[in-house]
Amino acid sequence: MKTLNVEKVARAVEADAGHALPGLRESLAEAKAGRFAAVHTPEQIAARRRGRPAGSMAAVTKEPVKLRLDPDVLAALRATGEGWQTRINDMLRASLALGGRLRR
């Protein structure tokens, strides 16, 4: 990449496209400078911290609970696909709000 002739590559790409491409030369120059597609060493990869970045989690978290459900009810809920636990939470919230036990 260090020997890349940005102008020559840009002219070839634009000739192939049949028109000028805005930002092409800047993107090629950034790639040549190594600002994109950086290669990471095994040491750099190992040094990364596992888990989510700090501050990426919501301040209010849900509490895990153990809940016993009838098999047919559980099967019907799981059959709704991904996110079925979130939908259960939403249904319970709506039911409690209708009963006046929870503010919306």
PDB file as gemmi writes it, atoms N, CA and C in Angstrom:
CRYST1    1.000    1.000    1.000  90.00  90.00  90.00 P 1                      
ATOM      1  N   MET A   1       0.810  -1.194   0.000  1.00  0.00           N  
ATOM      2  CA  MET A   1       0.000   0.000   0.000  1.00  0.00           C  
ATOM      3  C   MET A   1       0.857   1.263   0.000  1.00  0.00           C  
ATOM      4  N   LYS A   2       2.045   1.174   0.603  1.00  0.00           N  
ATOM      5  CA  LYS A   2       2.879   2.363   0.726  1.00  0.00           C  
ATOM      6  C   LYS A   2       3.324   2.894  -0.627  1.00  0.00           C  
ATOM      7  N   THR A   3       3.397   2.041  -1.625  1.00  0.00           N  
ATOM      8  CA  THR A   3       3.845   2.477  -2.949  1.00  0.00           C  
ATOM      9  C   THR A   3       2.671   2.786  -3.880  1.00  0.00           C  
ATOM     10  N   LEU A   4       1.482   2.800  -3.350  1.00  0.00           N  
ATOM     11  CA  LEU A   4       0.276   3.043  -4.148  1.00  0.00           C  
ATOM     12  C   LEU A   4       0.297   4.431  -4.770  1.00  0.00           C  
ATOM     13  N   ASN A   5       0.088   4.506  -6.067  1.00  0.00           N  
ATOM     14  CA  ASN A   5      -0.019   5.783  -6.763  1.00  0.00           C  
ATOM     15  C   ASN A   5      -1.506   6.143  -6.776  1.00  0.00           C  
ATOM     16  N   VAL A   6      -1.891   7.015  -5.850  1.00  0.00           N  
ATOM     17  CA  VAL A   6      -3.301   7.356  -5.650  1.00  0.00           C  
ATOM     18  C   VAL A   6      -3.926   7.901  -6.924  1.00  0.00           C  
ATOM     19  N   GLU A   7      -3.243   8.787  -7.591  1.00  0.00           N  
ATOM     20  CA  GLU A   7      -3.802   9.417  -8.797  1.00  0.00           C  
ATOM     21  C   GLU A   7      -4.002   8.393  -9.910  1.00  0.00           C  
ATOM     22  N   LYS A   8      -3.040   7.521 -10.093  1.00  0.00           N  
ATOM     23  CA  LYS A   8      -3.125   6.511 -11.148  1.00  0.00           C  
ATOM     24  C   LYS A   8      -4.295   5.547 -10.881  1.00  0.00           C  
ATOM     25  N   VAL A   9      -4.424   5.094  -9.632  1.00  0.00           N  
ATOM     26  CA  VAL A   9      -5.510   4.185  -9.288  1.00  0.00           C  
ATOM     27  C   VAL A   9      -6.851   4.891  -9.428  1.00  0.00           C  
ATOM     28  N   ALA A  10      -6.938   6.148  -8.981  1.00  0.00           N  
ATOM     29  CA  ALA A  10      -8.186   6.907  -9.072  1.00  0.00           C  
ATOM     30  C   ALA A  10      -8.614   7.086 -10.525  1.00  0.00           C  
ATOM     31  N   ARG A  11      -7.657   7.400 -11.400  1.00  0.00           N  
ATOM     32  CA  ARG A  11      -7.999   7.564 -12.822  1.00  0.00           C  
ATOM     33  C   ARG A  11      -8.519   6.253 -13.405  1.00  0.00           C  
ATOM     34  N   ALA A  12      -7.895   5.129 -13.038  1.00  0.00           N  
ATOM     35  CA  ALA A  12      -8.322   3.828 -13.563  1.00  0.00           C  
ATOM     36  C   ALA A  12      -9.723   3.470 -13.068  1.00  0.00           C  
ATOM     37  N   VAL A  13      -9.987   3.720 -11.776  1.00  0.00           N  
ATOM     38  CA  VAL A  13     -11.306   3.413 -11.211  1.00  0.00           C  
ATOM     39  C   VAL A  13     -12.375   4.284 -11.865  1.00  0.00           C  
ATOM     40  N   GLU A  14     -12.088   5.576 -12.026  1.00  0.00           N  
ATOM     41  CA  GLU A  14     -13.063   6.481 -12.629  1.00  0.00           C  
ATOM     42  C   GLU A  14     -13.270   6.170 -14.103  1.00  0.00           C  
ATOM     43  N   ALA A  15     -12.232   5.733 -14.799  1.00  0.00           N  
ATOM     44  CA  ALA A  15     -12.378   5.337 -16.203  1.00  0.00           C  
ATOM     45  C   ALA A  15     -13.288   4.120 -16.296  1.00  0.00           C  
ATOM     46  N   ASP A  16     -13.121   3.191 -15.388  1.00  0.00           N  
ATOM     47  CA  ASP A  16     -13.956   1.995 -15.369  1.00  0.00           C  
ATOM     48  C   ASP A  16     -15.408   2.347 -15.034  1.00  0.00           C  
ATOM     49  N   ALA A  17     -15.582   3.305 -14.097  1.00  0.00           N  
ATOM     50  CA  ALA A  17     -16.937   3.707 -13.701  1.00  0.00           C  
ATOM     51  C   ALA A  17     -17.596   4.589 -14.763  1.00  0.00           C  
ATOM     52  N   GLY A  18     -16.786   5.280 -15.549  1.00  0.00           N  
ATOM     53  CA  GLY A  18     -17.337   6.148 -16.592  1.00  0.00           C  
ATOM     54  C   GLY A  18     -17.652   7.549 -16.107  1.00  0.00           C  
ATOM     55  N   HIS A  19     -17.329   7.859 -14.868  1.00  0.00           N  
ATOM     56  CA  HIS A  19     -17.556   9.201 -14.334  1.00  0.00           C  
ATOM     57  C   HIS A  19     -16.682   9.419 -13.105  1.00  0.00           C  
ATOM     58  N   ALA A  20     -16.549  10.694 -12.689  1.00  0.00           N  
ATOM     59  CA  ALA A  20     -15.755  11.034 -11.504  1.00  0.00           C  
ATOM     60  C   ALA A  20     -16.467  10.544 -10.248  1.00  0.00           C  
ATOM     61  N   LEU A  21     -15.703  10.069  -9.295  1.00  0.00           N  
ATOM     62  CA  LEU A  21     -16.257   9.582  -8.031  1.00  0.00           C  
ATOM     63  C   LEU A  21     -15.809  10.509  -6.902  1.00  0.00           C  
ATOM     64  N   PRO A  22     -16.736  11.257  -6.330  1.00  0.00           N  
ATOM     65  CA  PRO A  22     -16.370  12.182  -5.251  1.00  0.00           C  
ATOM     66  C   PRO A  22     -15.782  11.436  -4.059  1.00  0.00           C  
ATOM     67  N   GLY A  23     -14.697  11.968  -3.506  1.00  0.00           N  
ATOM     68  CA  GLY A  23     -14.076  11.401  -2.326  1.00  0.00           C  
ATOM     69  C   GLY A  23     -13.164  10.218  -2.582  1.00  0.00           C  
ATOM     70  N   LEU A  24     -13.053   9.789  -3.835  1.00  0.00           N  
ATOM     71  CA  LEU A  24     -12.242   8.619  -4.151  1.00  0.00           C  
ATOM     72  C   LEU A  24     -10.775   8.840  -3.801  1.00  0.00           C  
ATOM     73  N   ARG A  25     -10.234   9.965  -4.198  1.00  0.00           N  
ATOM     74  CA  ARG A  25      -8.817  10.224  -3.952  1.00  0.00           C  
ATOM     75  C   ARG A  25      -8.525  10.329  -2.451  1.00  0.00           C  
ATOM     76  N   GLU A  26      -9.435  10.962  -1.719  1.00  0.00           N  
ATOM     77  CA  GLU A  26      -9.255  11.077  -0.271  1.00  0.00           C  
ATOM     78  C   GLU A  26      -9.290   9.697   0.386  1.00  0.00           C  
ATOM     79  N   SER A  27     -10.219   8.852  -0.049  1.00  0.00           N  
ATOM     80  CA  SER A  27     -10.321   7.502   0.509  1.00  0.00           C  
ATOM     81  C   SER A  27      -9.085   6.679   0.199  1.00  0.00           C  
ATOM     82  N   LEU A  28      -8.592   6.792  -1.020  1.00  0.00           N  
ATOM     83  CA  LEU A  28      -7.377   6.068  -1.394  1.00  0.00           C  
ATOM     84  C   LEU A  28      -6.178   6.562  -0.588  1.00  0.00           C  
ATOM     85  N   ALA A  29      -6.109   7.876  -0.367  1.00  0.00           N  
ATOM     86  CA  ALA A  29      -5.003   8.440   0.415  1.00  0.00           C  
ATOM     87  C   ALA A  29      -5.072   7.948   1.868  1.00  0.00           C  
ATOM     88  N   GLU A  30      -6.269   7.853   2.431  1.00  0.00           N  
ATOM     89  CA  GLU A  30      -6.419   7.342   3.802  1.00  0.00           C  
ATOM     90  C   GLU A  30      -6.016   5.870   3.875  1.00  0.00           C  
ATOM     91  N   ALA A  31      -6.396   5.112   2.858  1.00  0.00           N  
ATOM     92  CA  ALA A  31      -6.015   3.697   2.817  1.00  0.00           C  
ATOM     93  C   ALA A  31      -4.501   3.564   2.710  1.00  0.00           C  
ATOM     94  N   LYS A  32      -3.901   4.404   1.903  1.00  0.00           N  
ATOM     95  CA  LYS A  32      -2.446   4.377   1.742  1.00  0.00           C  
ATOM     96  C   LYS A  32      -1.756   4.722   3.059  1.00  0.00           C  
ATOM     97  N   ALA A  33      -2.345   5.648   3.819  1.00  0.00           N  
ATOM     98  CA  ALA A  33      -1.767   6.052   5.105  1.00  0.00           C  
ATOM     99  C   ALA A  33      -2.019   5.024   6.201  1.00  0.00           C  
ATOM    100  N   GLY A  34      -2.842   4.025   5.906  1.00  0.00           N  
ATOM    101  CA  GLY A  34      -3.097   2.971   6.876  1.00  0.00           C  
ATOM    102  C   GLY A  34      -4.196   3.288   7.864  1.00  0.00           C  
ATOM    103  N   ARG A  35      -5.042   4.261   7.557  1.00  0.00           N  
ATOM    104  CA  ARG A  35      -6.112   4.619   8.476  1.00  0.00           C  
ATOM    105  C   ARG A  35      -7.316   3.694   8.364  1.00  0.00           C  
ATOM    106  N   PHE A  36      -7.317   2.825   7.383  1.00  0.00           N  
ATOM    107  CA  PHE A  36      -8.383   1.848   7.225  1.00  0.00           C  
ATOM    108  C   PHE A  36      -7.752   0.471   7.062  1.00  0.00           C  
ATOM    109  N   ALA A  37      -8.489  -0.533   7.486  1.00  0.00           N  
ATOM    110  CA  ALA A  37      -8.067  -1.925   7.350  1.00  0.00           C  
ATOM    111  C   ALA A  37      -6.710  -2.167   7.996  1.00  0.00           C  
ATOM    112  N   ALA A  38      -6.548  -1.634   9.199  1.00  0.00           N  
ATOM    113  CA  ALA A  38      -5.290  -1.818   9.913  1.00  0.00           C  
ATOM    114  C   ALA A  38      -5.110  -3.286  10.259  1.00  0.00           C  
ATOM    115  N   VAL A  39      -3.892  -3.756  10.176  1.00  0.00           N  
ATOM    116  CA  VAL A  39      -3.566  -5.134  10.525  1.00  0.00           C  
ATOM    117  C   VAL A  39      -3.206  -5.156  12.008  1.00  0.00           C  
ATOM    118  N   HIS A  40      -3.798  -6.084  12.747  1.00  0.00           N  
ATOM    119  CA  HIS A  40      -3.545  -6.182  14.180  1.00  0.00           C  
ATOM    120  C   HIS A  40      -2.686  -7.408  14.460  1.00  0.00           C  
ATOM    121  N   THR A  41      -1.732  -7.234  15.351  1.00  0.00           N  
ATOM    122  CA  THR A  41      -0.865  -8.337  15.724  1.00  0.00           C  
ATOM    123  C   THR A  41      -1.596  -9.220  16.739  1.00  0.00           C  
ATOM    124  N   PRO A  42      -1.160 -10.460  16.895  1.00  0.00           N  
ATOM    125  CA  PRO A  42      -1.779 -11.325  17.909  1.00  0.00           C  
ATOM    126  C   PRO A  42      -1.704 -10.711  19.309  1.00  0.00           C  
ATOM    127  N   GLU A  43      -0.628  -9.977  19.607  1.00  0.00           N  
ATOM    128  CA  GLU A  43      -0.490  -9.328  20.914  1.00  0.00           C  
ATOM    129  C   GLU A  43      -1.552  -8.245  21.102  1.00  0.00           C  
ATOM    130  N   GLN A  44      -1.819  -7.463  20.049  1.00  0.00           N  
ATOM    131  CA  GLN A  44      -2.843  -6.422  20.132  1.00  0.00           C  
ATOM    132  C   GLN A  44      -4.227  -7.032  20.323  1.00  0.00           C  
ATOM    133  N   ILE A  45      -4.477  -8.116  19.638  1.00  0.00           N  
ATOM    134  CA  ILE A  45      -5.771  -8.788  19.756  1.00  0.00           C  
ATOM    135  C   ILE A  45      -5.939  -9.345  21.170  1.00  0.00           C  
ATOM    136  N   ALA A  46      -4.893  -9.970  21.712  1.00  0.00           N  
ATOM    137  CA  ALA A  46      -4.960 -10.545  23.058  1.00  0.00           C  
ATOM    138  C   ALA A  46      -5.126  -9.479  24.124  1.00  0.00           C  
ATOM    139  N   ALA A  47      -4.607  -8.280  23.866  1.00  0.00           N  
ATOM    140  CA  ALA A  47      -4.678  -7.202  24.852  1.00  0.00           C  
ATOM    141  C   ALA A  47      -6.059  -6.548  24.924  1.00  0.00           C  
ATOM    142  N   ARG A  48      -6.912  -6.810  23.960  1.00  0.00           N  
ATOM    143  CA  ARG A  48      -8.249  -6.223  23.980  1.00  0.00           C  
ATOM    144  C   ARG A  48      -9.024  -6.739  25.178  1.00  0.00           C  
ATOM    145  N   ARG A  49      -9.849  -5.888  25.739  1.00  0.00           N  
ATOM    146  CA  ARG A  49     -10.663  -6.293  26.872  1.00  0.00           C  
ATOM    147  C   ARG A  49     -11.925  -6.952  26.362  1.00  0.00           C  
ATOM    148  N   ARG A  50     -12.319  -8.014  27.050  1.00  0.00           N  
ATOM    149  CA  ARG A  50     -13.541  -8.722  26.680  1.00  0.00           C  
ATOM    150  C   ARG A  50     -14.752  -7.948  27.165  1.00  0.00           C  
ATOM    151  N   GLY A  51     -15.882  -8.215  26.539  1.00  0.00           N  
ATOM    152  CA  GLY A  51     -17.137  -7.613  26.979  1.00  0.00           C  
ATOM    153  C   GLY A  51     -17.457  -6.333  26.243  1.00  0.00           C  
ATOM    154  N   ARG A  52     -18.518  -5.723  26.682  1.00  0.00           N  
ATOM    155  CA  ARG A  52     -18.982  -4.493  26.043  1.00  0.00           C  
ATOM    156  C   ARG A  52     -18.182  -3.298  26.537  1.00  0.00           C  
ATOM    157  N   PRO A  53     -18.030  -2.277  25.689  1.00  0.00           N  
ATOM    158  CA  PRO A  53     -17.300  -1.081  26.110  1.00  0.00           C  
ATOM    159  C   PRO A  53     -18.021  -0.393  27.266  1.00  0.00           C  
ATOM    160  N   ALA A  54     -17.256   0.252  28.131  1.00  0.00           N  
ATOM    161  CA  ALA A  54     -17.836   0.967  29.266  1.00  0.00           C  
ATOM    162  C   ALA A  54     -18.810   2.028  28.766  1.00  0.00           C  
ATOM    163  N   GLY A  55     -19.941   2.121  29.422  1.00  0.00           N  
ATOM    164  CA  GLY A  55     -20.941   3.116  29.051  1.00  0.00           C  
ATOM    165  C   GLY A  55     -21.901   2.659  27.977  1.00  0.00           C  
ATOM    166  N   SER A  56     -21.724   1.446  27.452  1.00  0.00           N  
ATOM    167  CA  SER A  56     -22.612   0.989  26.387  1.00  0.00           C  
ATOM    168  C   SER A  56     -23.857   0.285  26.935  1.00  0.00           C  
ATOM    169  N   MET A  57     -23.867   0.028  28.223  1.00  0.00           N  
ATOM    170  CA  MET A  57     -25.005  -0.649  28.837  1.00  0.00           C  
ATOM    171  C   MET A  57     -25.998   0.395  29.348  1.00  0.00           C  
ATOM    172  N   ALA A  58     -27.268   0.065  29.283  1.00  0.00           N  
ATOM    173  CA  ALA A  58     -28.302   0.957  29.798  1.00  0.00           C  
ATOM    174  C   ALA A  58     -28.168   1.059  31.313  1.00  0.00           C  
ATOM    175  N   ALA A  59     -28.486   2.223  31.862  1.00  0.00           N  
ATOM    176  CA  ALA A  59     -28.379   2.433  33.305  1.00  0.00           C  
ATOM    177  C   ALA A  59     -29.368   1.552  34.058  1.00  0.00           C  
ATOM    178  N   VAL A  60     -30.575   1.397  33.520  1.00  0.00           N  
ATOM    179  CA  VAL A  60     -31.590   0.567  34.155  1.00  0.00           C  
ATOM    180  C   VAL A  60     -31.492  -0.831  33.553  1.00  0.00           C  
ATOM    181  N   THR A  61     -31.246  -1.808  34.405  1.00  0.00           N  
ATOM    182  CA  THR A  61     -31.138  -3.173  33.909  1.00  0.00           C  
ATOM    183  C   THR A  61     -32.321  -3.990  34.382  1.00  0.00           C  
ATOM    184  N   LYS A  62     -32.577  -5.041  33.699  1.00  0.00           N  
ATOM    185  CA  LYS A  62     -33.655  -5.951  34.078  1.00  0.00           C  
ATOM    186  C   LYS A  62     -33.100  -6.978  35.046  1.00  0.00           C  
ATOM    187  N   GLU A  63     -33.965  -7.478  35.895  1.00  0.00           N  
ATOM    188  CA  GLU A  63     -33.544  -8.481  36.864  1.00  0.00           C  
ATOM    189  C   GLU A  63     -33.909  -9.874  36.384  1.00  0.00           C  
ATOM    190  N   PRO A  64     -32.969 -10.801  36.453  1.00  0.00           N  
ATOM    191  CA  PRO A  64     -33.288 -12.176  36.075  1.00  0.00           C  
ATOM    192  C   PRO A  64     -34.174 -12.812  37.144  1.00  0.00           C  
ATOM    193  N   VAL A  65     -35.167 -13.563  36.704  1.00  0.00           N  
ATOM    194  CA  VAL A  65     -36.066 -14.259  37.619  1.00  0.00           C  
ATOM    195  C   VAL A  65     -36.282 -15.680  37.114  1.00  0.00           C  
ATOM    196  N   LYS A  66     -36.696 -16.530  38.023  1.00  0.00           N  
ATOM    197  CA  LYS A  66     -37.069 -17.885  37.636  1.00  0.00           C  
ATOM    198  C   LYS A  66     -38.588 -17.907  37.644  1.00  0.00           C  
ATOM    199  N   LEU A  67     -39.185 -18.299  36.550  1.00  0.00           N  
ATOM    200  CA  LEU A  67     -40.631 -18.263  36.382  1.00  0.00           C  
ATOM    201  C   LEU A  67     -41.091 -19.599  35.827  1.00  0.00           C  
ATOM    202  N   ARG A  68     -42.123 -20.160  36.414  1.00  0.00           N  
ATOM    203  CA  ARG A  68     -42.658 -21.434  35.935  1.00  0.00           C  
ATOM    204  C   ARG A  68     -43.883 -21.152  35.084  1.00  0.00           C  
ATOM    205  N   LEU A  69     -43.872 -21.684  33.869  1.00  0.00           N  
ATOM    206  CA  LEU A  69     -44.991 -21.509  32.937  1.00  0.00           C  
ATOM    207  C   LEU A  69     -45.462 -22.871  32.462  1.00  0.00           C  
ATOM    208  N   ASP A  70     -46.719 -22.936  32.086  1.00  0.00           N  
ATOM    209  CA  ASP A  70     -47.234 -24.166  31.485  1.00  0.00           C  
ATOM    210  C   ASP A  70     -46.518 -24.396  30.159  1.00  0.00           C  
ATOM    211  N   PRO A  71     -46.262 -25.662  29.820  1.00  0.00           N  
ATOM    212  CA  PRO A  71     -45.522 -25.959  28.591  1.00  0.00           C  
ATOM    213  C   PRO A  71     -46.166 -25.383  27.331  1.00  0.00           C  
ATOM    214  N   ASP A  72     -47.498 -25.410  27.240  1.00  0.00           N  
ATOM    215  CA  ASP A  72     -48.150 -24.886  26.034  1.00  0.00           C  
ATOM    216  C   ASP A  72     -48.013 -23.365  25.940  1.00  0.00           C  
ATOM    217  N   VAL A  73     -48.050 -22.697  27.094  1.00  0.00           N  
ATOM    218  CA  VAL A  73     -47.883 -21.236  27.102  1.00  0.00           C  
ATOM    219  C   VAL A  73     -46.462 -20.889  26.674  1.00  0.00           C  
ATOM    220  N   LEU A  74     -45.496 -21.580  27.243  1.00  0.00           N  
ATOM    221  CA  LEU A  74     -44.097 -21.332  26.898  1.00  0.00           C  
ATOM    222  C   LEU A  74     -43.835 -21.612  25.421  1.00  0.00           C  
ATOM    223  N   ALA A  75     -44.383 -22.701  24.907  1.00  0.00           N  
ATOM    224  CA  ALA A  75     -44.195 -23.037  23.488  1.00  0.00           C  
ATOM    225  C   ALA A  75     -44.791 -21.965  22.593  1.00  0.00           C  
ATOM    226  N   ALA A  76     -45.975 -21.464  22.955  1.00  0.00           N  
ATOM    227  CA  ALA A  76     -46.616 -20.422  22.149  1.00  0.00           C  
ATOM    228  C   ALA A  76     -45.790 -19.138  22.159  1.00  0.00           C  
ATOM    229  N   LEU A  77     -45.227 -18.784  23.310  1.00  0.00           N  
ATOM    230  CA  LEU A  77     -44.416 -17.568  23.401  1.00  0.00           C  
ATOM    231  C   LEU A  77     -43.118 -17.715  22.605  1.00  0.00           C  
ATOM    232  N   ARG A  78     -42.466 -18.844  22.750  1.00  0.00           N  
ATOM    233  CA  ARG A  78     -41.214 -19.072  22.008  1.00  0.00           C  
ATOM    234  C   ARG A  78     -41.462 -19.132  20.502  1.00  0.00           C  
ATOM    235  N   ALA A  79     -42.631 -19.578  20.116  1.00  0.00           N  
ATOM    236  CA  ALA A  79     -42.967 -19.677  18.688  1.00  0.00           C  
ATOM    237  C   ALA A  79     -43.067 -18.307  18.026  1.00  0.00           C  
ATOM    238  N   THR A  80     -43.165 -17.239  18.833  1.00  0.00           N  
ATOM    239  CA  THR A  80     -43.231 -15.893  18.250  1.00  0.00           C  
ATOM    240  C   THR A  80     -41.880 -15.423  17.753  1.00  0.00           C  
ATOM    241  N   GLY A  81     -40.815 -16.183  18.050  1.00  0.00           N  
ATOM    242  CA  GLY A  81     -39.492 -15.867  17.502  1.00  0.00           C  
ATOM    243  C   GLY A  81     -38.615 -15.095  18.457  1.00  0.00           C  
ATOM    244  N   GLU A  82     -37.495 -14.587  17.897  1.00  0.00           N  
ATOM    245  CA  GLU A  82     -36.527 -13.818  18.678  1.00  0.00           C  
ATOM    246  C   GLU A  82     -37.216 -12.700  19.434  1.00  0.00           C  
ATOM    247  N   GLY A  83     -36.752 -12.442  20.635  1.00  0.00           N  
ATOM    248  CA  GLY A  83     -37.286 -11.343  21.425  1.00  0.00           C  
ATOM    249  C   GLY A  83     -38.527 -11.695  22.209  1.00  0.00           C  
ATOM    250  N   TRP A  84     -38.829 -12.985  22.337  1.00  0.00           N  
ATOM    251  CA  TRP A  84     -40.067 -13.375  23.019  1.00  0.00           C  
ATOM    252  C   TRP A  84     -40.053 -12.983  24.486  1.00  0.00           C  
ATOM    253  N   GLN A  85     -38.903 -12.960  25.135  1.00  0.00           N  
ATOM    254  CA  GLN A  85     -38.846 -12.563  26.538  1.00  0.00           C  
ATOM    255  C   GLN A  85     -39.138 -11.076  26.694  1.00  0.00           C  
ATOM    256  N   THR A  86     -38.662 -10.277  25.763  1.00  0.00           N  
ATOM    257  CA  THR A  86     -38.961  -8.845  25.796  1.00  0.00           C  
ATOM    258  C   THR A  86     -40.448  -8.618  25.586  1.00  0.00           C  
ATOM    259  N   ARG A  87     -41.057  -9.407  24.694  1.00  0.00           N  
ATOM    260  CA  ARG A  87     -42.495  -9.266  24.471  1.00  0.00           C  
ATOM    261  C   ARG A  87     -43.295  -9.680  25.711  1.00  0.00           C  
ATOM    262  N   ILE A  88     -42.834 -10.684  26.445  1.00  0.00           N  
ATOM    263  CA  ILE A  88     -43.504 -11.053  27.695  1.00  0.00           C  
ATOM    264  C   ILE A  88     -43.451  -9.875  28.657  1.00  0.00           C  
ATOM    265  N   ASN A  89     -42.285  -9.251  28.788  1.00  0.00           N  
ATOM    266  CA  ASN A  89     -42.144  -8.092  29.666  1.00  0.00           C  
ATOM    267  C   ASN A  89     -43.120  -6.987  29.245  1.00  0.00           C  
ATOM    268  N   ASP A  90     -43.223  -6.732  27.951  1.00  0.00           N  
ATOM    269  CA  ASP A  90     -44.137  -5.700  27.454  1.00  0.00           C  
ATOM    270  C   ASP A  90     -45.593  -6.046  27.747  1.00  0.00           C  
ATOM    271  N   MET A  91     -45.960  -7.331  27.599  1.00  0.00           N  
ATOM    272  CA  MET A  91     -47.330  -7.755  27.882  1.00  0.00           C  
ATOM    273  C   MET A  91     -47.655  -7.605  29.367  1.00  0.00           C  
ATOM    274  N   LEU A  92     -46.734  -7.997  30.223  1.00  0.00           N  
ATOM    275  CA  LEU A  92     -46.953  -7.853  31.659  1.00  0.00           C  
ATOM    276  C   LEU A  92     -47.066  -6.386  32.052  1.00  0.00           C  
ATOM    277  N   ARG A  93     -46.223  -5.547  31.471  1.00  0.00           N  
ATOM    278  CA  ARG A  93     -46.276  -4.106  31.753  1.00  0.00           C  
ATOM    279  C   ARG A  93     -47.632  -3.528  31.340  1.00  0.00           C  
ATOM    280  N   ALA A  94     -48.101  -3.892  30.143  1.00  0.00           N  
ATOM    281  CA  ALA A  94     -49.398  -3.381  29.668  1.00  0.00           C  
ATOM    282  C   ALA A  94     -50.536  -3.866  30.561  1.00  0.00           C  
ATOM    283  N   SER A  95     -50.487  -5.134  30.973  1.00  0.00           N  
ATOM    284  CA  SER A  95     -51.526  -5.677  31.838  1.00  0.00           C  
ATOM    285  C   SER A  95     -51.555  -4.970  33.186  1.00  0.00           C  
ATOM    286  N   LEU A  96     -50.386  -4.749  33.776  1.00  0.00           N  
ATOM    287  CA  LEU A  96     -50.314  -4.042  35.059  1.00  0.00           C  
ATOM    288  C   LEU A  96     -50.757  -2.599  34.937  1.00  0.00           C  
ATOM    289  N   ALA A  97     -50.455  -1.964  33.823  1.00  0.00           N  
ATOM    290  CA  ALA A  97     -50.888  -0.575  33.601  1.00  0.00           C  
ATOM    291  C   ALA A  97     -52.401  -0.500  33.465  1.00  0.00           C  
ATOM    292  N   LEU A  98     -53.000  -1.469  32.757  1.00  0.00           N  
ATOM    293  CA  LEU A  98     -54.460  -1.502  32.611  1.00  0.00           C  
ATOM    294  C   LEU A  98     -55.136  -1.701  33.958  1.00  0.00           C  
ATOM    295  N   GLY A  99     -54.523  -2.482  34.824  1.00  0.00           N  
ATOM    296  CA  GLY A  99     -55.082  -2.736  36.163  1.00  0.00           C  
ATOM    297  C   GLY A  99     -54.780  -1.624  37.151  1.00  0.00           C  
ATOM    298  N   GLY A 100     -54.082  -0.599  36.727  1.00  0.00           N  
ATOM    299  CA  GLY A 100     -53.775   0.532  37.589  1.00  0.00           C  
ATOM    300  C   GLY A 100     -52.678   0.244  38.591  1.00  0.00           C  
ATOM    301  N   ARG A 101     -51.921  -0.802  38.395  1.00  0.00           N  
ATOM    302  CA  ARG A 101     -50.861  -1.168  39.334  1.00  0.00           C  
ATOM    303  C   ARG A 101     -49.480  -0.653  38.924  1.00  0.00           C  
ATOM    304  N   LEU A 102     -49.420  -0.107  37.722  1.00  0.00           N  
ATOM    305  CA  LEU A 102     -48.127   0.365  37.222  1.00  0.00           C  
ATOM    306  C   LEU A 102     -48.373   1.583  36.348  1.00  0.00           C  
ATOM    307  N   ARG A 103     -47.550   2.614  36.530  1.00  0.00           N  
ATOM    308  CA  ARG A 103     -47.678   3.803  35.679  1.00  0.00           C  
ATOM    309  C   ARG A 103     -46.983   3.547  34.355  1.00  0.00           C  
ATOM    310  N   ARG A 104     -47.543   4.067  33.310  1.00  0.00           N  
ATOM    311  CA  ARG A 104     -46.917   3.923  31.977  1.00  0.00           C  
ATOM    312  C   ARG A 104     -45.829   4.911  31.776  1.00  0.00           C  
TER     313      ARG A 104                                                      
END                                                                             
